[in-house]
Amino acid sequence: MKNTISVILALCLLAGCAHFSIVASGNGPIGMAVDRGAAYLKKAVSEDRHHLACRASDGSACPVDGTGHVFAAFFIARAIGDRLSDAEKQRITDRMDVEQRQGVWGYMPYAPVDADDTAFVLRTYRLLGRDAAAESLLRFYDKEAKAFTTFDRRGPAALTYEASVAGNFGLHPEVNANIFTLLAESPQAGLVNDELIVGAQDPQGWWRSYFYPGRYYGTAMSLGLLCKTEKGEGARTKGIAFLHASQQPDGSWGGAYATALALDALAACGVRDAAFARGISWLLGRQGPDGAWRDEETPLWEYTYSDRPKVLWRAYDRDGVVTTALAVAALRAARGGK
């Protein structure tokens, strides 16, 4: 499987092509990897395993362990929503319906409601063919900042990057990128503040993120928005340049999770060049026997539970559901969405 893609990549490099779209004919290596990954995700849905693990940094119990279904469901729906059966779609939306609280959601049924998970749920509904009005998100909107707080507001709203208990209640760039992507195709499109997202870009080209560690989640969310709205041309160019510069010699961006995010960001901007091909080749060589991609020790998100002492709750993709969904989406982009 990997050798086939390596040959394709070698031909591309010999030809000196700057933009090369990998399209496997028939059910080639990419198609087979997509099918296996999709089967794994469908099984995870049927077995109710689309959730995350959680560990506290001080070894104490983390009360949200084994939850986060509404978060993971978005990535599944985006990757294979068109391949889910009616029963599988119903299984996902039934859980979301049960966890709904007056039009908004939290990370789990008893967690405080938040704008990020609410946006994920509404985006998932749309992907699965259900109408999803976004007016309920307005409870988190700050008119002066022209942005959304993640949780119900406590005091003046400002962009926050330093992790702290108080910082949890500020404005967070990756959360707003998620919300703005939802709103861009809604009657609330006028609330999309591209300038706020552009302003959150690091001088090196990646995007800062509060709850999601690493440089690739915020970058994928932000480029996904800016390449959709076609705003912030300079920021988009700098972001793509960062992705090219940070790719490792083996074609990855580190682990499977970071690599899938980087490929997701490139695909969102229509970039399917030699760097994209090398990343796809690397992913193909890392799929597990069960069809999943795993990166169990990389935290997907962090929440500051306590400042003194510092205690972080960290979520991990124990079953590889989010990582697999991101990988499948990248591979499908390589095949033109097939």
C-alpha positions in Angstrom: 0.0 0.0 0.0 2.7 2.5 1.0 4.9 1.5 -1.9 2.1 2.4 -4.4 1.8 5.9 -3.0 5.6 6.3 -2.9 5.8 5.6 -6.6 3.1 8.2 -7.3 5.0 10.7 -5.1 8.3 9.9 -6.8 6.7 10.5 -10.2 5.4 13.8 -9.0 8.7 14.9 -7.6 10.6 13.9 -10.8 8.1 16.0 -12.8 8.7 18.9 -10.5 4.9 19.4 -9.9 3.9 22.0 -7.5 0.3 20.9 -7.1 -0.5 17.2 -7.4 -3.9 15.6 -6.6 -3.7 12.0 -5.5 -6.6 10.1 -7.0 -6.5 6.3 -6.7 -8.3 4.5 -9.5 -11.0 2.1 -8.5 -10.6 0.8 -4.9 -6.8 1.4 -4.7 -4.7 1.8 -1.5 -6.3 5.0 -0.5 -9.8 3.7 -1.1 -9.1 0.5 0.9 -7.7 2.5 3.8 -10.8 4.8 3.7 -13.1 1.7 3.7 -11.3 0.2 6.7 -11.3 3.4 8.6 -14.9 4.0 7.9 -15.8 0.5 9.1 -14.0 1.2 12.3 -15.8 4.4 12.9 -19.2 2.8 12.1 -18.5 0.1 14.6 -17.5 2.7 17.2 -20.9 4.4 16.7 -22.8 1.1 17.0 -20.9 0.2 20.2 -21.2 3.7 21.7 -17.4 4.1 21.8 -17.1 7.6 20.2 -15.9 9.3 23.4 -12.6 10.3 25.0 -10.6 9.3 28.0 -9.6 11.9 30.6 -6.7 12.0 33.1 -6.0 14.7 35.7 -2.4 16.0 35.8 -2.1 15.3 39.5 -3.4 11.7 39.3 -6.8 12.5 40.8 -10.1 11.3 39.2 -11.3 13.2 36.1 -15.1 13.3 36.2 -15.4 13.6 32.4 -13.6 10.4 31.6 -15.5 8.3 29.0 -17.6 11.2 27.8 -17.3 13.8 25.0 -19.6 12.0 22.6 -20.9 15.3 21.1 -17.3 16.4 20.4 -16.2 13.1 18.7 -19.5 12.8 16.8 -18.7 15.9 14.7 -15.4 14.5 13.4 -17.2 11.2 12.5 -20.0 12.9 10.7 -17.6 15.1 8.8 -15.5 12.1 7.7 -18.2 9.6 6.8 -21.6 11.2 7.3 -22.6 10.2 3.8 -21.7 6.6 4.6 -23.7 6.3 7.8 -26.9 4.4 7.7 -30.1 6.0 8.9 -29.9 3.9 12.0 -26.4 5.1 12.7 -27.3 8.7 12.1 -30.2 8.3 14.5 -28.0 6.8 17.1 -25.7 9.8 17.0 -28.5 12.4 17.0 -30.5 10.6 19.7 -27.6 11.0 22.1 -27.3 14.7 21.2 -31.1 15.2 21.6 -30.9 13.7 25.1 -28.0 16.0 26.1 -29.6 19.2 24.8 -30.4 21.9 27.3 -32.6 24.7 25.9 -30.7 24.7 22.6 -27.2 24.5 23.9 -24.9 21.7 25.0 -21.9 20.9 27.2 -19.1 18.4 26.9 -21.2 15.9 28.8 -24.8 15.9 30.1 -23.9 17.4 33.5 -21.1 19.7 32.5 -21.7 23.5 32.1 -23.0 24.3 28.7 -20.5 25.9 26.3 -20.3 27.6 22.9 -17.7 25.2 21.5 -19.6 21.9 22.0 -22.9 23.6 21.0 -21.3 24.6 17.7 -20.0 21.1 17.2 -23.5 19.7 17.8 -25.1 22.1 15.4 -22.5 21.4 12.7 -23.0 17.7 13.2 -26.8 18.0 12.8 -26.3 19.8 9.5 -23.8 17.2 8.3 -26.4 14.5 9.0 -29.2 16.3 7.2 -31.1 18.0 10.0 -31.9 21.7 10.2 -30.0 23.4 13.0 -30.6 27.0 13.8 -27.8 28.8 15.5 -29.7 31.5 17.5 -29.1 29.7 20.8 -25.4 30.5 20.5 -26.1 34.2 20.9 -26.2 33.7 24.7 -22.4 33.5 24.5 -22.0 36.5 22.2 -20.1 39.6 23.4 -21.1 42.6 21.2 -18.1 44.8 22.2 -15.6 42.1 21.5 -17.5 40.9 18.4 -16.8 37.3 19.5 -18.1 34.5 21.6 -17.0 33.4 25.1 -16.7 29.7 25.5 -18.8 29.6 28.7 -21.4 31.9 30.0 -19.7 35.3 30.5 -18.0 36.3 33.8 -16.7 39.8 33.5 -15.1 41.6 30.6 -14.4 39.4 27.6 -10.9 39.4 26.0 -8.9 36.9 24.0 -7.1 34.6 26.4 -4.1 32.3 25.8 -2.7 31.8 29.3 -4.3 28.8 30.9 -6.0 29.5 34.2 -9.4 29.0 35.9 -10.3 32.6 35.1 -8.9 32.2 31.6 -11.4 29.4 30.9 -14.2 32.1 30.8 -12.5 34.4 28.3 -12.6 34.5 24.5 -10.7 31.6 22.8 -9.6 31.8 19.2 -10.1 28.2 18.2 -13.6 28.1 19.7 -14.5 31.2 17.7 -13.1 29.7 14.5 -15.4 26.7 15.1 -18.4 29.0 15.8 -17.7 31.3 12.8 -17.4 28.3 10.5 -20.9 27.3 11.6 -22.3 30.8 11.3 -20.8 31.4 7.8 -23.6 29.4 6.3 -26.4 30.8 8.5 -28.6 33.9 8.9 -26.0 35.0 11.5 -23.2 35.2 8.9 -22.8 38.9 9.7 -21.3 37.9 13.1 -18.3 36.2 11.6 -15.3 38.1 12.7 -12.4 37.1 10.4 -10.2 39.8 11.8 -10.3 38.2 15.3 -9.0 34.9 13.8 -6.4 36.6 11.7 -5.2 38.5 14.8 -4.7 35.2 16.7 -2.1 34.0 14.3 1.4 33.6 15.7 4.2 35.4 13.7 5.5 32.0 12.6 2.2 31.2 10.9 0.5 28.8 13.2 -2.6 29.7 15.2 -2.8 30.0 19.0 -5.3 27.8 20.8 -6.4 27.8 24.4 -8.1 24.5 25.2 -6.4 22.4 22.4 -2.6 22.0 22.9 -0.2 22.0 20.0 0.0 24.1 16.9 -2.1 22.1 14.5 -5.6 22.1 15.9 -5.9 25.9 16.0 -4.3 26.1 12.6 -6.7 23.6 11.1 -9.7 25.4 12.6 -8.6 28.8 11.5 -7.5 27.9 8.0 -10.7 25.9 7.6 -12.6 29.1 8.2 -10.4 31.6 6.3 -10.2 29.4 3.3 -14.0 29.0 3.4 -14.7 32.7 3.6 -11.7 33.7 1.4 -10.7 36.3 3.9 -7.2 37.1 5.4 -5.2 36.2 2.3 -1.9 37.1 4.0 -2.7 35.0 7.0 -3.8 32.1 4.8 -0.5 32.2 2.9 1.5 32.4 6.0 -0.4 29.5 7.6 0.2 27.2 4.6 3.9 28.2 4.6 4.1 27.2 8.2 2.6 23.8 7.4 5.1 23.2 4.7 8.0 24.3 6.9 7.0 22.2 9.9 6.6 18.9 8.0 9.1 16.3 9.0 11.4 14.5 6.6 9.3 11.3 6.9 6.2 13.2 5.6 4.5 13.5 9.0 3.9 16.4 11.3 4.7 14.3 14.4 2.1 11.7 15.3 -1.0 10.6 13.5 -3.3 13.2 15.2 -1.1 16.2 14.3 -0.5 14.8 10.8 -4.2 14.4 10.1 -4.9 17.9 11.3 -2.1 19.4 9.1 -3.5 17.5 6.1 -7.0 18.7 7.0 -5.8 22.3 7.0 -4.1 21.9 3.6 -7.1 20.2 2.1 -9.4 22.9 3.4 -7.4 25.4 1.4 -7.3 23.3 -1.8 -3.6 22.5 -1.3 -2.8 19.0 -2.6 0.8 19.3 -3.5 3.9 17.2 -2.9 3.9 17.9 0.9 0.3 16.8 1.0 1.2 13.6 -0.9 4.0 12.8 1.5 1.7 13.2 4.4 -0.9 10.9 2.9 1.8 8.3 2.2 2.9 8.5 5.9 -0.7 8.0 7.0 -1.2 5.0 4.8 1.7 3.3 6.5 0.4 3.9 10.0 -3.1 2.5 9.8 -3.7 -0.3 12.4 -4.9 -3.8 11.7 -8.4 -2.9 12.9 -8.6 0.1 10.5 -7.9 2.8 13.1 -5.2 5.4 13.5 -4.1 5.9 17.1 -2.1 8.5 19.0 -3.2 7.6 22.6 -0.6 9.7 24.5 -1.3 13.0 22.7 -3.8 15.2 24.6 -6.6 16.5 22.5 -7.7 19.2 24.9 -6.8 20.5 28.3 -9.0 22.2 30.9 -7.6 24.1 33.9 -9.4 22.7 36.9 -7.3 24.4 39.6 -4.6 27.1 39.7 -3.2 26.3 43.2 -2.1 23.7 42.9 -2.1 23.6 39.1 -4.4 20.8 38.0 -5.2 20.1 34.3 -7.8 17.7 33.0 -6.5 16.2 29.8 -8.6 14.3 27.2 -7.1 11.5 25.2 -8.3 9.7 22.1 -8.1 6.3 23.8 -10.0 4.4 21.0 -8.6 6.5 18.2 -12.0 7.6 17.0 -11.2 11.3 16.5 -7.7 10.6 15.0 -9.2 8.0 12.7 -12.0 10.3 11.6 -9.4 13.1 10.8 -7.3 10.6 8.9 -10.2 9.3 6.9 -11.3 12.8 6.0 -7.7 13.6 4.8 -7.6 10.4 2.7 -11.0 11.2 1.2 -9.8 14.7 0.3 -6.9 13.1 -1.5 -9.3 11.1 -3.6 -11.5 14.0 -4.3 -14.0 13.3 -1.5 -14.7 9.7 -2.5 
